[in-house]
Amino acid sequence: MKVILINGSPHEFGCTYTALAELERTLQEEGVETEMIHIGKEPVGGCLGCGYCYAKGKCVQQDMLNDVLEKVLAADGLVLGSPVHYAAIAGQASSFFDRLFFASGGRFANKLGTGVVSCRRGGASAAFDELNKYFTISNMPVISGTYWNQVHGNTPNEVKQDLEGMQNMRALGRNMAWLLKCIEQGKAAGIALPKQEEKIMTNFVR
Ligand SMILES: Cc1cc2nc3c(=O)[nH]c(=O)nc-3n(C[C@H](O)[C@H](O)[C@H](O)COP(=O)(O)O)c2cc1C
């Protein structure tokens, strides 16, 4: 059982990292392997909508995204993290996550997902909503906690003082580990993954 955590902040060890690290520690305590990936400070190109990924199963742009895609495809769970920028997820994170999910072409189905946002003061639930939409269009069971998954702070030290937010990170870790174990046991007992129908695309309302 392996979970990939993606830190979509320009700050490798900032507030988003502090929340993700608490969640990651809990997963590890529960016996789940983890890998945290930082998307970096370099500009991240947005999705070009070119359709290359339909044919090739990976993105046409030459950056770290395709390596991360392979790692997520091999994993059982995915955690997306982003700071709140103007009541939305950060621009770099948005570009990265759009391309990651588009290039996945539905192959993240049945992996567990959860999103975490970090804000100084406001806009967290709008940003959290954005993250959840990646999972809920992808047949991914979403892990919930004891609140909407936000921490508050402008520095890692302030985030650590958000005791309720940090407690929620631990709840997410335990809830994700529990469901991963249930799925493992279910597979061993012969419970098949849900059948996926061929996708119907209705592009306009008739
Ligand atoms: C461009 C920009 C916009 C921001 N917008 C908001 C906002 O709308 N609401 C808020 O509470 N904090 C906002 N912040 C503050 C960050 O969300 C907050 O400091 C966050 O915890 C930083 O996480 P990080 O250290 O992982 O980057 C903004 C920060 C930046 C740089």
The ligand as an ORCA input file, in Angstrom:
! r2SCAN-3c Opt
* xyz 0 1
  C      -0.547     35.144     -4.127
  C      -1.061     34.769     -2.775
  C      -2.417     34.822     -2.527
  C      -2.923     34.459     -1.282
  N      -4.268     34.459     -1.095
  C      -4.779     34.081      0.100
  C      -6.188     34.004      0.296
  O      -6.998     34.236     -0.590
  N      -6.620     33.640      1.526
  C      -5.770     33.363      2.561
  O      -6.230     33.075      3.638
  N      -4.419     33.362      2.382
  C      -3.902     33.711      1.180
  N      -2.546     33.689      0.987
  C      -1.676     33.217      2.080
  C      -1.335     31.719      1.933
  O      -2.458     30.964      1.537
  C      -0.878     31.125      3.260
  O       0.185     31.860      3.769
  C      -0.491     29.655      3.111
  O      -0.564     29.034      4.358
  C       0.904     29.492      2.534
  O       1.194     28.116      2.325
  P       2.619     27.639      1.796
  O       3.630     28.026      2.840
  O       2.530     26.161      1.648
  O       2.860     28.327      0.481
  C      -2.036     34.056     -0.241
  C      -0.653     34.000     -0.501
  C      -0.166     34.356     -1.758
  C       1.314     34.254     -2.008
*
